[in-house]
């Protein structure tokens, strides 16, 4: 377990996120971004998840309502996880716990699991705390000829308190109008606020951002998230930090960060990428 404090340095922890969270106090972070493994197992057998109100439920939603998630069958996969949701759900619970009252969770997934995640997060946060489903669309990679090519990820956005959350549209970089001739020259020059569909390229194989880490996300996507849902000086948390994009963007925008990853290759990339003032901690194994 780590001993984290709000007046301490930016932090990268090499270890499992569930071993880190006991050292993070309740309500410590304004923003949590999670980009977990997408679970690409080919053989899957599942039924459904039902969310029901229960006076003894483990999850407390909006206005104190308690919920429990009922799994009708175990999930089984032939990839890295015997049970993907047994892996992810406790980390989502910890993300909810460490968010402050104005905090926001961004959960980045693809089509395989996002619908199950929506149900789980409705139970954990409360349906009134669902803010957005963001579609990040890109246009690179292979193209199937047997179905519509899959060229987007989904980012689910939930807030701790739907009446108090931080969201600053003025801080977000604006983007060009797709049809600038249909608006006034002044509006065309200013650009428009992004919607819930984000067209943004993947990290260029030859660009300056490229670190060589396989699941690296572009700084432009994280920049928009950090700008909108935190302010300078706020703490940002990433349980699956990978190449450290969340930390790099947070540092550039004047935010503080805690990054966690169990992969030594990820930590090596972050050592090269992040500011020299960042503290690196190795959890005892």
N, C-alpha and C positions, 0 to 999 in steps of 0.2 A: 504494500500500500504506500502511496505517496502522501506527503504532507504539503498540500497546496494552500497558498494564501493569496488574497486579492492584491496585496502590495508586493508580490514576488515577481520573478522574471517570467517572460514567455517560456513555455515549457513544451518539450517533446519527450514522451514517455514510450520506451520500448517495452511492450508487454500487452497482455490481454486487457481489454477495456473494463471487464467486470472486476479485475483485480485493482484497477485504478480508481473506480468510482467511489469506493468507501472513503477515499481521501478528499472528495469534492463535496463541500457542504450543500445543503438544500438551497435552491434559489441563487446560485452563484453566477450564472451565465445568461447573458442577454440573447445569445444566438447559439443554437446547436445545429450543425450540418452533418448529416450521416450519408455516406456513400458506401453502403455495405456490399459485399460480394453479391452478385446478381442471381446466384443459384441456377446454373445452366444444366442441371442434371437432366438426362434424357428420359429415364424411367421414373415416372411419378405416379403415385396413387394417392388420391385425396378425395375427401368429400368436402365438407364446408366448415365455415366458422359461423356460429351464431352469437350475436351480442345481445345480452338480456340484462335488464335492471335487476339488481339483487341487493338486499340490505346488508349482505355479508360479502359482497364483491370486493376484490382486491383493489380495483381501480376506482378512483374518485373523479368524476367528470364535472361539468359545469354546475354551479350552485350546489355542490356537495352530493350530487346523485352518484350512487355506486353502481358499478357494472361488473359483470364477469363475462369472459369469453369462453364459449362452450365449443370444444373441438369434437367433431363427430367421429373423427378417425385420425390416427397418427399419419404424419406425412413421411414418406420414405423416398429417398433419392439415392442415385448411384454416383454422385459427385462428392465433394469434400464434406458435405454435411449429412449425417444420418437423418437429422430432422432440422431443416432450415429454421423453422419458427421457434423451436426450442433454443436455437442460437440467437435469433434476432429479438424476440419479444422482451427478454429481461434487459436488453440494452436500450430498447425503446422506453421501458419503464424508468430506467436510470436517467435517460435524457429528459423525460418529463420532470423528474424530481429535481434535477439541478438547474432547470430553467427558472429565471426569476419571473415575477408577476407580469412583466411587460415583454417576456421572452417569446421566441419563435423557434420552432423546429422545422428544418427542411430535410426531408427524407428522399434520397435520390435512388430510384429503382428503374427497372425496365418492365416490359409487358408481362413477364413471367410471374411476378409476385405483387405488382402494385395494387391489384384489386383486393388481395388478401390483406395487404398492409393498410388499405383504407378502412376496412372493417375493424382491424385491430386498433388503429389510432382513434377511430370514433369511440371505441370502448374506453381507451386510456385517457384521452383528453376530453371527450364529450363532443357530440356532433356539432354543437354550436361553436366549437373552437376550430373547426375546419375553415381555413381561409382561402386556399387556392389549390388547384391542380395545374401545375406548370408543365407544359410540353416543350422540351428542348429538342428542336429539330435540326438535323445536320444532313450532309449530302455526300458522304465519302464511304468507301468500303465496298464490299461485294454486293451483288444484286441477284436475289433469287429469281428464277424464272417460273417458279411453281406457286408463288403467292406475291402479294404486294411487298416489295422490299421494306424491311424494318429499319427506319432511319429516325428514330426518336427515343428519348428517355423521358420518364415522368418524374417530377419532383412534387411530392405532397407537402403542403405547408399548413402547419397547425400552430395555434397560439395558446399560451397558457391561460390568458384571460381575454375573452373577446371584446371586453369593454376598455381595456387598458394597454393593449399591445403597441409596441413601437413600430411605426411604418412611416418612412420619410421619403415621399416621392420627389421632393426637391433635391435630394442628394443623389438620385439615380441618374446615371448617364442616359441622355435621350438618344433616340435613334432616328434615322431618316424616314420620312414618309415614303411609302411605296409608290404613291401617285402624287408627287409634290405639286403638280399643276392643278390639283383640285382644292388646294388650300391657299391662303394668302401668302405672299412672299415672306412676311414676318414669321408666320407659323412654319413655313418650309425651312427657314434659316434656323429656327429654334429646335426643330425636330419634335418628335412625339414621345410620350411616355410609353415604355414597353407594355404590351398586354401579357396575357398568360401563355402566349405562344412565342418562344424565343428562337429565332433563327440565328444560329451561331455555329461557325465551323468547329470541327474538332481541332485538337492541337496539331499544328502542322509538323510533318516528319522532318522538315528542314528549318523550322522556325526557331526563334530565340528561346521560346518557352520550353522546348522539348528537353525532357530529362532522361528519356529512355525507359521510364517506368510505364508498364503496360496499360494501367487503368487511369493514367493521368487525365484530369479534367482541365478544360481551358480556363485561364484566369478571367476571361470576360464573363463567364457564367457565374463564377464565385464573386466577382466584383459586384455584380448586380445584387446578389443576395446580401452581401455584407453591407453595401451602401444602404439598402432599403430597411434592413431589420436590425441595425445596430448604429451606435453613435461613436465618435472618437472616444477612446478610453474604455469602452465596453469590452467585456471578455467574451471570446468566441471559442467554442469547443468542437472538436472533430474526433470521433471515436475510431474512424477508419481513414487515417490521414493520408496514406499512400505516398504520393510524391510531395506532399506538403503544400498543395495549391492554396488551401484554406489559410494556412499560416502566412504564406507569401503575400496574399492579397490583404489579409488583416493587418500585417505589418505596414504595407504600403499605404493603407488608409488610416493608420493611427489607432488601430484596435489592438487589444491584447489577445493572446491565444494559448490554448492547451491542445496539443495534438497527440493522439495515441495510435500506435500501430504495432502489431505483433510480428511483422515481417522485418527481419534485419536489413533486407535490401531497401525497403522503404526508408528506414532510419538513415541508412547511408546516403540516400538521395537527399533527404532533408538536411543532413549535416552540410552538404555542399550548397544547398539552395537558400537556407534561411539566414537571417541576420546573425552576426557573430555573438550578439548578446543573448541568444537563445540558450537556455539550459537543457541539457540532455540527461535523462535519467534512465537507468537500466533497472527494471524490476527484478528482484531476486526470484529465481526459478526453483 
